């Protein structure tokens, strides 16, 4: 079958992406937690604690999402746990102060987002051939990034219209509820459209060991480091912008526009190139954007430019390494590799904000940016090392020949 013709209808995949966008709004609204908790007398460390509470529940979500997938089906599992995203958004809006109850809703967020974020790529992998995965992963992640970026913009729009920031959380809850209903309705159609039947999706020590001993371990590590960069910068962007008298919505507009447009328009070209060379270039661009945030932002234009660089670098790198995690996994362990990929991402995106908030409170934003830069440099060094090793290996093979 020609890889140019998708085995899944455009209408079905479009509805799948729409449902993914709506569910992603709930996670995007968490980037307003620093602003919300600050208005209630808290600080960045308090916000980081709430966000990082989600890391604990995502461990459970990722480990058991495969079992849920085998038992209920992926779409139905996403729908059921999507209800937790609705509850979390409502909880953030309705809970007074910044006490332990917010930590509970952070746990709910982690459970719901963990199941959705993990099973989404597994659904895609079952719908398309391996050669198409990078392209369709890019379309899925573009839809999710649109929702993530729209969450903070809802807060900015609410402020402009004179509404409190909690309005964004109410809107995110309503959107997520619609997403839940869509996933529930799409379950049967997605099962019919599935072209591949992976044996099982559940994770096991044996499968995890196989994946971590393969080349798939490199993209799994990289997505965790990238999650640290994304989580650290996005979760406290309201604080960064306030310290420089900037409008935080400019960051999310620039980042979201760049991430989405690059995934939709350029990803199809990028994924046809050498993935190691592409990831090396793109992770280097991501590192350059952090340098700009630290030393080059002096106004609105440079602020947007830095956000655009981050959006292109992070957005396309994620698409490339997501495909690598699926395709470099040992035969029969694609679903398990994607589960570990998601788990690594959650450790970074939910775990790092706890450290980031503590760094901001005790040492300032400049120290946080240097820390994020060091993480990005480590991420870049992994893909650079792989690229150099592959070239050396190729040269040796040619010499022997």
Order of alpha helices (4+ residues) and beta strands (2+ residues): alpha-alpha-alpha-alpha-alpha-alpha-alpha-alpha-alpha-alpha-alpha-alpha-alpha-alpha-alpha-alpha
